[in-house]
Amino acid sequence: MESLLATFASQLTEVESEITVALSQDSAWAAAATRLQSIKGVGWVTAAWTLVTTLNLTSCDTVDALTAYAGLAPMPRQSGSSVWHRPSIGHTGNGRLRTAFYMATLSAAQHNPVIKAFYTRLREVGKREKVDGCAAARKLLHIAWAVVKKDQPFDPNYALG
């Protein structure tokens, strides 16, 4: 077991150094990665998946297009005036990006004051845990979009004015 843990640690160090080398080749991507990691809950894995899958957030023109691309936009299931089920996120979009943000949300719901307040409010209203997580992941993706597009690090007091 110790040998396996040592192997994983060395592989993790190797991957981190490769990512560092890749980011050093493009200053715009490196700056975007730094700004993404300024958001509590978003680590280097989520930042890397975000940058790679969205080509540094240039593949989507709007934040709504980005949430649809990630598969975090609720999709209505209806035909005309007949509503079949409640809207859900389904299995569309980029699964790896969606998973990265969902997993980041688990940390952000504990440590990021903006996401924590949002998640707590949804829980108090009585939403299901998976619904809360997906909604918080969508909000975290919106914050990531704003941080990169506005070229500013995350400020938890921004909305407070």
N, C-alpha and C positions, 0 to 999 in steps of 0.2 A: 504494500500500500504506500509506503514511504517513497519507493522508487517511482510509482505512478504519480504521486503528488509532485515530486521533483521534476518529472518529465513535463507535466502540465504547467508548472511554474516557468520552466525554461521556454516552453512554446509560447506562453503568454508574453513573456519578456520579448521574445523574437517578433511576435505580431505587433506589439506596441512599438518596437523600434522601426519596423517596416512602415507603420502608419505615420510615425514621426518623419521618416525620410520622405514619404509621399507628400505629406503636408508641407514640408520645407521646399518642395519644388514649385508650389503655387501659393503666393502670399494671400490671394483672395480666399482660397479654400482654408488656409491656416487661420485667417482672421475669422472666418465664419465658424470654424470649429471652436475657436476660443470663445466666441460670443455664445454659441450654443451651450457650451459647458459652463457658462456663467449662470445658467438656469439650474436651480436646485432640482436634482432628480435626473438630469440629463448628463450622462457620463460620456466617455470617449467612444463607447460602442454605439450608443444611440446617435451621437454626433456623426460618427463615421457612416452609419447606415443612412442617415438623413442626407448627408452630402453626396454619397455615392449613388443612391437610388433616385435622387432628384436632380443630379448634376449641379450641386450647389444651389438648390432651390430655383433653378432657371427653367426646369421642364414644365412648370405650372405657372400660369400668368396671374392667378388669383389664389387667395387662401382657400376659397371654396373648391377650386380645382385641385388643390393640394390635398384637402381632406377627402375628396372623392378618390383621388389617386391612391391615397393610403388606405382607403376602404373604411374610413371612420365617419363618413357622412351617412346618417340614417336614410335608408331607401324605403319609400312607401311601397306597399304591396297592394295595389288596387287596380281596378279596371273601370274606367269611367267613374260612376258614383258608387260603385260597389267596393267597399273596403274589406279585404280578406283578413289581414292581420295588422298588428301594430307595426310601424316602421322599425326596421332593424338594420344592423350594419352588414349582415350577411357575410359572404366569403369573397366578395369582389375586391378589387384593388390589390396593391402590393402587400402581400402577407408579411414579408420580412420587416417592412417599415411599420406596419400596423403593430406587429408583435413588439418591435423595439420601443415604440411609444407606449404601448400598454404596460410593458415591464418597467419602463421609466416612470410611469404614473404610480406604480406601487411604491416607489421610493419618494416621489414628489408628494404623494398624499400624506406622507409623514413629515417631510422636511421643508417643502415649499409652501410658504404661507398662502399664496394665491390659490394653488391647487388644493391645499388642505381645506381652506374655507369653502371652496366650491364643492369638493367631495363630501364634506360634512353636511353642507346644506342639502345635497341630494339624498344623503342617507337619512336625514331627519324628516324629509318629505315622504320617505318610505319607498324609494326606488330600490330595485334589486341591485345586488352588489356588482354584477357584470355590467349592468346598464350604467351604474355610477362610474365604473372603471373606464368604460368606453367613452363616456361623455367627458371625463377628466382627461383622457388621452387626447381627445379632439381639442380640448382647450389648451393642453400642453403643446400640441402641434401648432395651434394658432399663435401661441406665445413664441415658439421657435421661428415661425415665419416672420413675425414682427421684429424679433431681435436681429435676424439676418438682414431683412430688407431695410430696416431703419438704421442699420450699421451702428447699433448701440448695445452695450451689455444689458443683461436683465436687471430690472429695477423693480423689486416687489412693491414699492410704494408709488409706482408710476400712476396707477389709476386713482390713487388717493389724492393726487393733485398738488 
